[in-house]
Amino acid sequence: MSEIIKPSVQAFLVCDQVIEDSVTKKKSLIGLFTHLQALNFPFQHQQMGLYFCLTDAEGLYRFDIDLIYLNKYDCIEVLNPYGSSISYWDAALSAGKPVFIMGNDDAHHVEKIASIGKDCTWVNIDALNCKSIVKALKTGRSYGMHIADVPCETEANRIKRLRDDLPRLKEFSVSHDTIQMALSQKAVEIQFTGQKGKILSTTCQVSQARYVIKSGDRYVRATIIFADGTEIFLSPVFRYSVSPFAETSGPVINRTKTILYFLTGLLILSAWGLIVANSLFGNLVRRIRLAQKRRPAYPAVG
């Protein structure tokens, strides 16, 4: 049996449009770009062209274009009244990025009670200050919640429900390979999700749940669904040998090597400067001496 040839990518470009000449079959890329800007995520870009060139492709292939490399961030806005980014969250987690959930109302008119209390983030903190909140968000001591709407609910009842009656996570622990949780209310369904958004286990009509992490589970996160449509999205549990939170905020500078390389470069530059100076000024001096030797001697006038 012949070995299947695996194509390799030579070029991958994103643009507004790809135009193909009908005669020569040559491609023209119109409007190349590397960034997209939007007020809210996820969003739909009206038109986009992808151009990628492969080598060693023989036969028919299926290609999936995934977001596999992300960096310099700790959280994703997964919950928003205008859309959900759960698939993007799983894509980042599947790529090995320890990133956590955030939810918010994206409300610009907070005086309207109906526009707030739809999506939120709960944080586990010891002190109510900015530093503690940011640390909790960046280390996963938090979870996101989508709060269901109740038809014909009065403003007073809505405020009371948001303040006193929402379900909450009472306990959560990881012991060896086992995840355990307890809730303040019975859930209709609890889903444990893993790599690439695959549902690993489902439990129904419970207020407690557990999951034993399997050898192939790179991460596990839980989604908890309640009878009124309210949902809780817990922060993921990761499997790792080296802590993913040990990332540095910037490049690590080796000062000894930096100084050594600087001095080496300075010596090379100085030597190159001497060679150039000798070439320029040495030739000039030789020409002056040669001109002096060829100058005719004039007789002295007495």
Secondary structure as a PSIPRED ss2 file (coil, helix, strand):
# PSIPRED VFORMAT (PSIPRED V4.0)

   1 M C   1.000  0.000  0.000
   2 S C   1.000  0.000  0.000
   3 E C   1.000  0.000  0.000
   4 I C   1.000  0.000  0.000
   5 I C   1.000  0.000  0.000
   6 K C   1.000  0.000  0.000
   7 P C   1.000  0.000  0.000
   8 S E   0.000  0.000  1.000
   9 V E   0.000  0.000  1.000
  10 Q E   0.000  0.000  1.000
  11 A E   0.000  0.000  1.000
  12 F E   0.000  0.000  1.000
  13 L E   0.000  0.000  1.000
  14 V E   0.000  0.000  1.000
  15 C E   0.000  0.000  1.000
  16 D E   0.000  0.000  1.000
  17 Q E   0.000  0.000  1.000
  18 V E   0.000  0.000  1.000
  19 I E   0.000  0.000  1.000
  20 E E   0.000  0.000  1.000
  21 D C   1.000  0.000  0.000
  22 S C   1.000  0.000  0.000
  23 V C   1.000  0.000  0.000
  24 T C   1.000  0.000  0.000
  25 K C   1.000  0.000  0.000
  26 K C   1.000  0.000  0.000
  27 K E   0.000  0.000  1.000
  28 S E   0.000  0.000  1.000
  29 L E   0.000  0.000  1.000
  30 I E   0.000  0.000  1.000
  31 G E   0.000  0.000  1.000
  32 L E   0.000  0.000  1.000
  33 F C   1.000  0.000  0.000
  34 T C   1.000  0.000  0.000
  35 H C   1.000  0.000  0.000
  36 L C   1.000  0.000  0.000
  37 Q C   1.000  0.000  0.000
  38 A C   1.000  0.000  0.000
  39 L C   1.000  0.000  0.000
  40 N C   1.000  0.000  0.000
  41 F C   1.000  0.000  0.000
  42 P C   1.000  0.000  0.000
  43 F C   1.000  0.000  0.000
  44 Q C   1.000  0.000  0.000
  45 H C   1.000  0.000  0.000
  46 Q C   1.000  0.000  0.000
  47 Q C   1.000  0.000  0.000
  48 M C   1.000  0.000  0.000
  49 G E   0.000  0.000  1.000
  50 L E   0.000  0.000  1.000
  51 Y E   0.000  0.000  1.000
  52 F E   0.000  0.000  1.000
  53 C E   0.000  0.000  1.000
  54 L E   0.000  0.000  1.000
  55 T E   0.000  0.000  1.000
  56 D C   1.000  0.000  0.000
  57 A C   1.000  0.000  0.000
  58 E C   1.000  0.000  0.000
  59 G C   1.000  0.000  0.000
  60 L C   1.000  0.000  0.000
  61 Y C   1.000  0.000  0.000
  62 R C   1.000  0.000  0.000
  63 F C   1.000  0.000  0.000
  64 D C   1.000  0.000  0.000
  65 I C   1.000  0.000  0.000
  66 D C   1.000  0.000  0.000
  67 L C   1.000  0.000  0.000
  68 I C   1.000  0.000  0.000
  69 Y C   1.000  0.000  0.000
  70 L C   1.000  0.000  0.000
  71 N C   1.000  0.000  0.000
  72 K C   1.000  0.000  0.000
  73 Y C   1.000  0.000  0.000
  74 D C   1.000  0.000  0.000
  75 C E   0.000  0.000  1.000
  76 I E   0.000  0.000  1.000
  77 E E   0.000  0.000  1.000
  78 V E   0.000  0.000  1.000
  79 L E   0.000  0.000  1.000
  80 N E   0.000  0.000  1.000
  81 P C   1.000  0.000  0.000
  82 Y C   1.000  0.000  0.000
  83 G E   0.000  0.000  1.000
  84 S E   0.000  0.000  1.000
  85 S C   1.000  0.000  0.000
  86 I H   0.000  1.000  0.000
  87 S H   0.000  1.000  0.000
  88 Y H   0.000  1.000  0.000
  89 W H   0.000  1.000  0.000
  90 D H   0.000  1.000  0.000
  91 A H   0.000  1.000  0.000
  92 A H   0.000  1.000  0.000
  93 L H   0.000  1.000  0.000
  94 S H   0.000  1.000  0.000
  95 A C   1.000  0.000  0.000
  96 G C   1.000  0.000  0.000
  97 K C   1.000  0.000  0.000
  98 P C   1.000  0.000  0.000
  99 V C   1.000  0.000  0.000
 100 F E   0.000  0.000  1.000
 101 I E   0.000  0.000  1.000
 102 M E   0.000  0.000  1.000
 103 G E   0.000  0.000  1.000
 104 N C   1.000  0.000  0.000
 105 D C   1.000  0.000  0.000
 106 D C   1.000  0.000  0.000
 107 A C   1.000  0.000  0.000
 108 H C   1.000  0.000  0.000
 109 H C   1.000  0.000  0.000
 110 V C   1.000  0.000  0.000
 111 E C   1.000  0.000  0.000
 112 K C   1.000  0.000  0.000
 113 I H   0.000  1.000  0.000
 114 A H   0.000  1.000  0.000
 115 S H   0.000  1.000  0.000
 116 I C   1.000  0.000  0.000
 117 G C   1.000  0.000  0.000
 118 K C   1.000  0.000  0.000
 119 D E   0.000  0.000  1.000
 120 C E   0.000  0.000  1.000
 121 T E   0.000  0.000  1.000
 122 W E   0.000  0.000  1.000
 123 V E   0.000  0.000  1.000
 124 N C   1.000  0.000  0.000
 125 I C   1.000  0.000  0.000
 126 D C   1.000  0.000  0.000
 127 A C   1.000  0.000  0.000
 128 L C   1.000  0.000  0.000
 129 N C   1.000  0.000  0.000
 130 C H   0.000  1.000  0.000
 131 K H   0.000  1.000  0.000
 132 S H   0.000  1.000  0.000
 133 I H   0.000  1.000  0.000
 134 V H   0.000  1.000  0.000
 135 K H   0.000  1.000  0.000
 136 A H   0.000  1.000  0.000
 137 L H   0.000  1.000  0.000
 138 K H   0.000  1.000  0.000
 139 T H   0.000  1.000  0.000
 140 G C   1.000  0.000  0.000
 141 R C   1.000  0.000  0.000
 142 S E   0.000  0.000  1.000
 143 Y E   0.000  0.000  1.000
 144 G E   0.000  0.000  1.000
 145 M E   0.000  0.000  1.000
 146 H E   0.000  0.000  1.000
 147 I C   1.000  0.000  0.000
 148 A C   1.000  0.000  0.000
 149 D C   1.000  0.000  0.000
 150 V C   1.000  0.000  0.000
 151 P C   1.000  0.000  0.000
 152 C C   1.000  0.000  0.000
 153 E C   1.000  0.000  0.000
 154 T C   1.000  0.000  0.000
 155 E H   0.000  1.000  0.000
 156 A H   0.000  1.000  0.000
 157 N H   0.000  1.000  0.000
 158 R H   0.000  1.000  0.000
 159 I H   0.000  1.000  0.000
 160 K H   0.000  1.000  0.000
 161 R H   0.000  1.000  0.000
 162 L H   0.000  1.000  0.000
 163 R H   0.000  1.000  0.000
 164 D H   0.000  1.000  0.000
 165 D H   0.000  1.000  0.000
 166 L C   1.000  0.000  0.000
 167 P C   1.000  0.000  0.000
 168 R C   1.000  0.000  0.000
 169 L E   0.000  0.000  1.000
 170 K E   0.000  0.000  1.000
 171 E E   0.000  0.000  1.000
 172 F E   0.000  0.000  1.000
 173 S E   0.000  0.000  1.000
 174 V E   0.000  0.000  1.000
 175 S E   0.000  0.000  1.000
 176 H C   1.000  0.000  0.000
 177 D C   1.000  0.000  0.000
 178 T E   0.000  0.000  1.000
 179 I E   0.000  0.000  1.000
 180 Q E   0.000  0.000  1.000
 181 M E   0.000  0.000  1.000
 182 A E   0.000  0.000  1.000
 183 L E   0.000  0.000  1.000
 184 S E   0.000  0.000  1.000
 185 Q E   0.000  0.000  1.000
 186 K E   0.000  0.000  1.000
 187 A E   0.000  0.000  1.000
 188 V E   0.000  0.000  1.000
 189 E E   0.000  0.000  1.000
 190 I E   0.000  0.000  1.000
 191 Q E   0.000  0.000  1.000
 192 F E   0.000  0.000  1.000
 193 T E   0.000  0.000  1.000
 194 G C   1.000  0.000  0.000
 195 Q H   0.000  1.000  0.000
 196 K H   0.000  1.000  0.000
 197 G H   0.000  1.000  0.000
 198 K C   1.000  0.000  0.000
 199 I E   0.000  0.000  1.000
 200 L E   0.000  0.000  1.000
 201 S E   0.000  0.000  1.000
 202 T E   0.000  0.000  1.000
 203 T E   0.000  0.000  1.000
 204 C E   0.000  0.000  1.000
 205 Q E   0.000  0.000  1.000
 206 V E   0.000  0.000  1.000
 207 S E   0.000  0.000  1.000
 208 Q E   0.000  0.000  1.000
 209 A E   0.000  0.000  1.000
 210 R E   0.000  0.000  1.000
 211 Y E   0.000  0.000  1.000
 212 V E   0.000  0.000  1.000
 213 I C   1.000  0.000  0.000
 214 K C   1.000  0.000  0.000
 215 S C   1.000  0.000  0.000
 216 G C   1.000  0.000  0.000
 217 D C   1.000  0.000  0.000
 218 R C   1.000  0.000  0.000
 219 Y E   0.000  0.000  1.000
 220 V E   0.000  0.000  1.000
 221 R E   0.000  0.000  1.000
 222 A E   0.000  0.000  1.000
 223 T E   0.000  0.000  1.000
 224 I E   0.000  0.000  1.000
 225 I E   0.000  0.000  1.000
 226 F C   1.000  0.000  0.000
 227 A C   1.000  0.000  0.000
 228 D C   1.000  0.000  0.000
 229 G C   1.000  0.000  0.000
 230 T C   1.000  0.000  0.000
 231 E E   0.000  0.000  1.000
 232 I E   0.000  0.000  1.000
 233 F E   0.000  0.000  1.000
 234 L E   0.000  0.000  1.000
 235 S C   1.000  0.000  0.000
 236 P C   1.000  0.000  0.000
 237 V E   0.000  0.000  1.000
 238 F E   0.000  0.000  1.000
 239 R C   1.000  0.000  0.000
 240 Y C   1.000  0.000  0.000
 241 S C   1.000  0.000  0.000
 242 V C   1.000  0.000  0.000
 243 S C   1.000  0.000  0.000
 244 P C   1.000  0.000  0.000
 245 F C   1.000  0.000  0.000
 246 A C   1.000  0.000  0.000
 247 E C   1.000  0.000  0.000
 248 T C   1.000  0.000  0.000
 249 S C   1.000  0.000  0.000
 250 G C   1.000  0.000  0.000
 251 P C   1.000  0.000  0.000
 252 V C   1.000  0.000  0.000
 253 I C   1.000  0.000  0.000
 254 N C   1.000  0.000  0.000
 255 R H   0.000  1.000  0.000
 256 T H   0.000  1.000  0.000
 257 K H   0.000  1.000  0.000
 258 T H   0.000  1.000  0.000
 259 I H   0.000  1.000  0.000
 260 L H   0.000  1.000  0.000
 261 Y H   0.000  1.000  0.000
 262 F H   0.000  1.000  0.000
 263 L H   0.000  1.000  0.000
 264 T H   0.000  1.000  0.000
 265 G H   0.000  1.000  0.000
 266 L H   0.000  1.000  0.000
 267 L H   0.000  1.000  0.000
 268 I H   0.000  1.000  0.000
 269 L H   0.000  1.000  0.000
 270 S H   0.000  1.000  0.000
 271 A H   0.000  1.000  0.000
 272 W H   0.000  1.000  0.000
 273 G H   0.000  1.000  0.000
 274 L H   0.000  1.000  0.000
 275 I H   0.000  1.000  0.000
 276 V H   0.000  1.000  0.000
 277 A H   0.000  1.000  0.000
 278 N H   0.000  1.000  0.000
 279 S H   0.000  1.000  0.000
 280 L H   0.000  1.000  0.000
 281 F H   0.000  1.000  0.000
 282 G H   0.000  1.000  0.000
 283 N H   0.000  1.000  0.000
 284 L H   0.000  1.000  0.000
 285 V H   0.000  1.000  0.000
 286 R H   0.000  1.000  0.000
 287 R H   0.000  1.000  0.000
 288 I H   0.000  1.000  0.000
 289 R H   0.000  1.000  0.000
 290 L H   0.000  1.000  0.000
 291 A H   0.000  1.000  0.000
 292 Q H   0.000  1.000  0.000
 293 K H   0.000  1.000  0.000
 294 R H   0.000  1.000  0.000
 295 R C   1.000  0.000  0.000
 296 P C   1.000  0.000  0.000
 297 A C   1.000  0.000  0.000
 298 Y C   1.000  0.000  0.000
 299 P C   1.000  0.000  0.000
 300 A C   1.000  0.000  0.000
 301 V C   1.000  0.000  0.000
 302 G C   1.000  0.000  0.000
